[in-house]
């Protein structure tokens, strides 16, 4: 490969606005990193992830203060965007239905939110990318 597959900033942002399941990786002292699939929103140049504020991943994110998220296409020609940067845990500001609908569609998204309601312990994790790694295989194969 010639290495010409790097995405432009515009291409990587468009890719992140598409619906993909991401993989969150955060340092777990004494072990390899904790890596879990996540849903996300891409807003104002940052990734927003929602979770239970008492979960293991939330604890590790608070301790580490940084994380990596990798998002990839599942069909050829393959693409990926991997971002690393600081995280901030805040009160969720987006509508829970927005995230669920993004991934499940209107009907199933509404049912999901009804059965998995946001609680006072829910947190939004905002990852602000400082480091980017991207690749679009189609650029190398023409």
C-alpha positions, 0 to 999 in steps of 0.5 A: 500500500502506498499510504495515500489512504489518509482521510481529509478533515472533511472526510473524517468528519463526514464519516463520523456523522454516518451511523457506525458502532464505535469501540471505546478503549480506556486504560485499565491499570494492571491489565490491557485497555478496556475496549467496548462497543459504543453508540456515539454522536459527533457534535461540534468536533467532539464525540459524545457517548452516554453511559451509566455514571457508576459503570466500570468504563465511567470509573476508568474514564474519570481516572484516566482522563483520556480515551480512544474511540475507533469507528470503522466501516463493516463493508468494502472498501474499508475505512476507519477513523480513530481518535484519541484525546481528553474526556469530560464527564458531564450531564447529558444534554442531548435527547436520549431518543436522538441517540437511540433513533440514530442506531435503532430507527424511530420505532425501536429507538422509542421502545429502547428509550422507554425500557432503558430510561436515562437516570440521574446517574447517566453521564455524557462523555465528551471526547475532544479529539487531539490525535487522529488516525484515518484510512480509506482503502478506496483511495489506495485501490482507486 
